[in-house]
Amino acid sequence: MDILEAQDNLLRAKISQLTHANRNHMLKFPFVIGSHVQLSTLHRCNDYKSKGEKHVTKFMPHYDGLYTIIDVDEDHSMVTLDFPNSPNIFPIFHTSQVLPYVKSNMSLFPSRHFEEPPPTITPEGNEEFFVDKILDAR
């Protein structure tokens, strides 16, 4: 009887583990071409630390960028991201490394909205919206 009870308990534990493990799994692939994602910085900590002695990884952001998906491989759970200014980065990532970007709802979270600064007026009286260069004020 003890052996049968132990087997029943093991079976119950396996079913419970399966239920908890599959709780966050989706049947539909969540990424589509043209949507925006953020990329995990977990595997780039060593590159970040090697750039200088004063870099500490605990202050490194967990996700960076806002990248556009240009290709999807559902069979292998891979996405290809658009890196227009970084040709040295391999653009294909597993879906565990990307996070879908959800734009903040301004009606629910008005404190997250930041006002855009007004345009800069040049000496000629023209409006400029883009920064030409940043001057170091040290």
Backbone as a ProteinNet text record, in pm:
[ID]
protein_1_A
[PRIMARY]
MDILEAQDNLLRAKISQLTHANRNHMLKFPFVIGSHVQLSTLHRCNDYKSKGEKHVTKFMPHYDGLYTIIDVDEDHSMVTLDFPNSPNIFPIFHTSQVLPYVKSNMSLFPSRHFEEPPPTITPEGNEEFFVDKILDAR
[TERTIARY]
81.5	0	85.9	198.3	285.9	342.7	377.5	433.7	327.4	206.7	99.7	68.6	71.6	47.2	159.3	284.1	397.4	386.1	344.9	328	217.6	108.5	0.3	47.5	124.9	177.5	273.8	357.4	447.5	369.2	265.2	182.5	113.2	61.6	-0.7	99.4	221	324.7	361.6	371.6	403.1	293.8	169.4	57.9	59.2	86.3	93.8	207.6	323.9	437.4	406.5	342.3	305.9	208.3	112.5	15.2	84.1	174.6	244.2	341.3	406.5	502.1	432.2	314.3	242.6	152	152.1	62.9	91.5	219.8	256	280.3	265.7	286.3	165.6	195.5	88.6	80.2	-38.9	-55.8	-26.9	-43.8	-20.2	115.5	191.2	321.7	298.4	356.5	318.2	382.8	479.8	553	512	492.1	458	553.7	569.9	658.5	603.2	690.7	652.3	624.5	611.1	586.9	719.4	709.9	827.7	856.3	986.4	1030.1	1147.7	1175.1	1295.2	1384.7	1516.5	1612.8	1678.4	1691	1752.3	1901.4	1952.7	2095.9	2168.6	2104.9	2162.3	2295.6	2304.3	2425.3	2528.7	2501.2	2597.1	2662.4	2649.3	2707.5	2859.5	2923	3069.2	3120.3	3051.4	3090.6	3075.1	2969.6	2943.4	3051.7	3090.1	3192.3	3329.2	3359.9	3492.9	3514.5	3410.8	3426.3	3495	3499.2	3563.5	3560.3	3648.1	3656	3538.2	3471.1	3364.7	3226.8	3220.1	3090.2	3054.1	2935.9	2886	2759.7	2754.3	2641.8	2509.5	2511.8	2383.6	2308.1	2378.7	2313.1	2279.5	2312.4	2284	2135.4	2072	1929.7	1907.9	1793.5	1763.8	1727.3	1664.7	1626.5	1663.7	1697.6	1729.6	1663.6	1660.1	1614	1465.6	1428.8	1296.5	1322.6	1323.3	1362.4	1240.7	1244.9	1137.2	1169.1	1070.6	1087.8	1073.1	1175.7	1169.7	1147.2	1165.7	1139.7	1109.2	1027.6	985.7	1004.2	1064.3	1077.6	1006.3	878.4	797	843.1	896.9	938.4	1052.6	1142.3	1257.5	1248.4	1134.9	1111.6	1219.1	1244.8	1346.4	1283	1338.6	1297.4	1421.7	1406.2	1514.3	1478.6	1571.7	1546.6	1620.4	1568.3	1628.7	1724.4	1853.9	1957.1	2016.3	1953.9	2002.5	2139.2	2173.6	2300.3	2404.6	2378.4	2471.9	2491.8	2576	2593.5	2673.1	2742.6	2824.7	2747.1	2621.3	2539.4	2460.9	2470.7	2394.3	2247.4	2158.2	2020.9	1920.2	1958.4	1860.9	1869.6	1753.9	1749.3	1637.1	1657	1551.7	1447.4	1325.1	1217	1229.7	1312.7	1333.9	1418.4	1485.1	1570.9	1500.5	1378.7	1307.1	1178.4	1136.8	1016.7	924.9	798.9	708.9	693.4	696.4	681.3	533.5	489.2	350.9	354.9	295.6	295.4	209.9	256.2	185.5	55.1	-50.6	-180	-182.9	-185.9	-177.4	-301.8	-414.4	-534	-527.9	-462.9	-450.5	-332.1	-224.8	-102.4	-58.4	-126.5	-90.5	44.9	94.2	223.1	340.4	318.2	425.5	445.7	355.8	365.2	457.6	555.9	648.2	621.7	614.6	591.8	714.1	689.2	799.8	843.7	974	1020.2	981.6	967.2	933.1	1051.6	1027.6	1137.9	1233.7	1356.8	1458.2	1446.3	1450.8	1443.6	1586.7	1622.6	1757.1	1765.6	1887.3	1900.8	1831.8	1813.2	1743.2	1592	1543.9	1400.9	1336.3	1416.5	1363.2	1348.8	1255.4	1237.4	1319.1	1392.9	1469.6	1416.6	1393.9	1342.7	1447.2	1557.4	1659.4	1785.5	1856.1	1980	2092.8	2165.2	2276.7	2398.4	2432.6	2544.8	2524.2	2585.1	2576.3	2709.6	2703.1	2824.9	2851.2	2976.1	3015.3	3031.8	2961.4	2961.7	3058.5	3156	3249.7	3347.4
-119.9	0	126.4	122.5	239.3	272.2	169.5	192	252.9	203.8	259.4	403.9	432.6	569.3	662.2	614.7	695	722.2	622.2	641.3	742.4	735.4	832.2	974.2	987.6	1119	1173.5	1086.5	1129.5	1173.7	1099.7	1136.7	1270.6	1292	1419.7	1534.3	1510.2	1613.2	1647.1	1546.8	1571	1652.7	1620.7	1695.7	1839.8	1858.4	1993.4	2073.2	2011.3	2079.4	2114.8	2025.7	2050.5	2167.7	2172.5	2281.8	2415.8	2422	2547	2585	2486.5	2516.3	2567.4	2517.7	2557.3	2677.6	2734.1	2846.5	2966	2993.1	3108.9	3074.7	2950.1	2912.1	2951.7	2996.4	3037.8	2940.3	2921	2837.9	2914.6	3046.9	3131	3198.8	3204	3271	3420.8	3485.1	3621.9	3730.9	3696.2	3798.4	3796.4	3915	3928.4	4028.9	4017.1	4108.2	4249.9	4343.9	4484.5	4530.4	4437.6	4479.1	4518.6	4587.1	4636.4	4550.5	4531.6	4454.2	4523.6	4483.1	4526	4403.8	4426.1	4317.3	4306.4	4183.8	4158.7	4189.4	4245.8	4276.3	4175.4	4065.9	3967.9	3913	3879.6	3818.7	3921.5	4049.7	4153.7	4220.1	4159.4	4217.1	4223.4	4121.5	4121.3	4231.6	4254.9	4364.9	4498.6	4511.7	4635.9	4660.1	4555	4569.9	4599.7	4546.7	4564.5	4702.7	4782.9	4916	5014.3	4986.8	5077.2	5020.3	5071.3	5020.8	5065.7	5171.5	5226.4	5172.9	5077.1	5020	4907.4	4915.1	4813.1	4754.5	4622.5	4561.2	4570.7	4593.6	4602.8	4729.8	4828	4949.3	4943.1	4833.5	4816.4	4788.7	4849	4821.4	4676	4620.9	4481.4	4464.1	4563.6	4560.4	4693.2	4689.6	4815	4819.9	4941.5	4964.9	4947.4	4980.7	4954.7	4910.6	4781	4725.4	4670.2	4676.3	4627.3	4485.7	4398.5	4261.4	4262.1	4208.1	4203.5	4062.6	3959.1	3822	3737	3634.2	3546.3	3401.6	3319.5	3175.8	3105.2	3073.5	3014.5	2874.2	2798.8	2660.8	2653.7	2752.8	2753.8	2863.1	2930.1	3039	3146.9	3191.6	3293.2	3414.5	3532.1	3654.9	3725.6	3794.1	3874.5	4019.8	4094	4233.2	4326	4445.9	4547.4	4631.4	4624.4	4706.1	4799.5	4913.3	4998.2	5060.8	5087.3	5154.6	5061.8	4933.2	4838.1	4717.9	4731.5	4620.7	4504	4521.7	4415.7	4322.5	4351.9	4267.7	4169	4040.9	3939.1	3958.4	3973.6	4019	3912.2	3784.4	3678.8	3640.2	3640.5	3613.3	3515.5	3437	3349	3435	3388.6	3468.9	3487.6	3407.1	3427.7	3551.9	3604.5	3721.2	3852.2	3844.8	3966.2	3977.6	4100.3	4129.6	4214.9	4175.4	4257.5	4396.6	4497.6	4634.9	4670.1	4718.6	4762.2	4910.7	4990.4	5134.9	5168.8	5263.3	5302.7	5373.8	5340.3	5402.7	5533.6	5645.9	5777	5809.1	5751.6	5780	5707.7	5591.7	5519.4	5567.6	5610.5	5652.1	5790.1	5895.6	6028.5	6077.1	6024.8	6070.9	6019.2	5918.3	5864.9	5945.6	6036.5	6115	6234.5	6247	6359.1	6452.2	6578.8	6678.6	6686.8	6699.7	6718.9	6864.5	6887.8	7026.7	7104.2	7235.8	7315.8	7320.2	7353.9	7359.5	7473.4	7455.4	7558.7	7660.2	7787.2	7894.4	7937.2	7927.3	7966.6	8118.2	8173.7	8319.9	8373.9	8288.5	8332.2	8328.8	8274.8	8268.3	8137.6	8038.9	7908.2	7817.9	7723.9	7627.3	7501.6	7454.3	7330.6	7228.9	7107.2	7001.2	6894.3	6894.7	6793	6853.1	6773.8	6817.9	6798.2	6905.6	6897.2	6838.4	6889.2	6834.6	6871.1	6792.9	6816.8	6874.2	6988	7052.4	7007.6	6975.7	6935.9	7061.9	7070.3	7191.9	7182.6	7095.7	7082.2	7193
0	0	0	72.6	78.4	-59.5	-136.5	-270.1	-362.2	-357.1	-439.5	-401.3	-272.9	-227	-272.2	-268.4	-314.6	-464.8	-543.4	-687.1	-716.1	-642.6	-659.6	-626.4	-519.1	-482.1	-588.2	-644.8	-752	-874.9	-909.8	-1023.9	-999.3	-879.3	-844.4	-852.2	-806.3	-811.2	-956	-1042.7	-1183.7	-1250.9	-1222.1	-1281.1	-1230.9	-1103.6	-1047.7	-1111.1	-1128	-1191	-1335.4	-1407.9	-1546.4	-1556.8	-1467.2	-1466.8	-1443	-1346.7	-1316.9	-1427.6	-1489.8	-1597	-1721.2	-1751.1	-1872.4	-1852	-1735	-1706.2	-1797.2	-1826.8	-1907.6	-2054.2	-2093.1	-2232.4	-2315.5	-2438.4	-2528	-2644.5	-2695	-2812.8	-2940.3	-2935.4	-3052.1	-3037.4	-3147.2	-3147	-3130.3	-3027.1	-2994.2	-3081.1	-3164.9	-3240.2	-3386.6	-3443	-3584.2	-3648.4	-3778	-3851.6	-3841.3	-3811.7	-3800.7	-3658.8	-3564.5	-3426.1	-3360.4	-3248.3	-3177.5	-3055.1	-3026.6	-2910.4	-2844.6	-2720.7	-2650.1	-2634.9	-2640.9	-2639.4	-2502.2	-2452.1	-2322.3	-2326.5	-2218.4	-2208.4	-2121.1	-2086.7	-1995.5	-2046	-2173.9	-2227.4	-2273.2	-2253.5	-2291	-2170.4	-2053.3	-1931.5	-1939.2	-1993.8	-2001.3	-2093.1	-2205.1	-2292.8	-2221.5	-2144	-2071.6	-1966	-1893.1	-1788.8	-1847.9	-1964.6	-2021.7	-2081	-2094.8	-2153.5	-2059.1	-1933.8	-1840.1	-1700.2	-1617.9	-1481.3	-1395.9	-1434.4	-1351.4	-1387.8	-1478.9	-1515.2	-1419.1	-1362.2	-1270.9	-1333.5	-1345.4	-1416.9	-1342.2	-1212.8	-1142.5	-1180.8	-1239.5	-1286.5	-1434.9	-1498.6	-1640.6	-1659.9	-1760.7	-1783.2	-1825.7	-1791.5	-1824	-1970.9	-2030	-2170.6	-2232.8	-2361.6	-2428.2	-2564.7	-2616	-2751.1	-2771.7	-2888.2	-2940.9	-3083.8	-3106	-3234.2	-3306.8	-3437.8	-3521.5	-3568.1	-3563.1	-3611.7	-3763.2	-3833.5	-3979.5	-4032.2	-3948.3	-3990.6	-3867.7	-3886.7	-3777.8	-3821.2	-3733.8	-3756.6	-3641.7	-3663.4	-3556.9	-3520.4	-3617.3	-3590.3	-3489.9	-3494.1	-3403.9	-3297.8	-3290.5	-3193.5	-3204.2	-3325.6	-3350.7	-3418.9	-3389.3	-3457	-3509.2	-3621.7	-3678.2	-3654.9	-3594.9	-3560.4	-3655.7	-3669.6	-3755.6	-3672.5	-3706.6	-3642	-3747.1	-3773.4	-3882.8	-3855.8	-3730.6	-3699.4	-3639.3	-3632.4	-3571.8	-3663.8	-3766.7	-3860.3	-3801.6	-3689.1	-3631.3	-3538.7	-3511.5	-3423	-3508.7	-3473.7	-3545.3	-3511.6	-3610.1	-3583	-3544.2	-3534.9	-3506.3	-3358.7	-3290.6	-3147.2	-3116.3	-3011.1	-2961	-2890.7	-2889.9	-2832.4	-2681.7	-2615.8	-2472.8	-2446.6	-2550.1	-2534.7	-2569.3	-2618.6	-2656	-2575.6	-2555.3	-2477.5	-2565.2	-2583.7	-2665.2	-2603.6	-2689.2	-2642.7	-2639.4	-2524.5	-2507.9	-2475.1	-2561.7	-2540.2	-2418.4	-2339.3	-2218.4	-2253.1	-2180.1	-2200.1	-2121.1	-2192.2	-2126.4	-2044	-2077.5	-1997.4	-1862.3	-1858.1	-1731.5	-1648.3	-1715.7	-1646.5	-1695.7	-1655.3	-1705.2	-1655.5	-1543.7	-1492.4	-1575.9	-1660.3	-1744.5	-1872.2	-1899.3	-2022.1	-1999.6	-2086.5	-2078.4	-2195.9	-2165.4	-2270	-2360.8	-2489.9	-2582.8	-2573.9	-2578.5	-2568.7	-2694.6	-2679.5	-2798.1	-2894.3	-3020.1	-3115.5	-3082.9	-3125.9	-3106.9	-3219.3	-3183.9	-3283.3	-3316	-3442.9	-3486.8	-3496	-3504.9	-3520.1	-3645.3	-3746.2	-3867.7	-3851.3	-3739.1	-3712.9	-3754.5	-3793.5	-3833.1	-3711	-3719.5	-3611.4	-3641.6	-3541.3	-3555.8	-3455.7	-3503.1	-3418.4	-3390.4	-3462.6	-3447.6	-3387.8	-3309.6	-3248	-3348.8	-3377.6	-3471.6	-3404.9	-3284.4	-3208	-3062.4	-2974.7	-2831.4	-2786.5	-2720.1	-2670.5	-2528.9	-2500.5	-2365.9	-2282.7	-2171.1	-2088.8	-1971.9	-1976.7	-1864	-1857.9
[MASK]
++++++++++++++++++++++++++++++++++++++++++++++++++++++++++++++++++++++++++++++++++++++++++++++++++++++++++++++++++++++++++++++++++++++++++

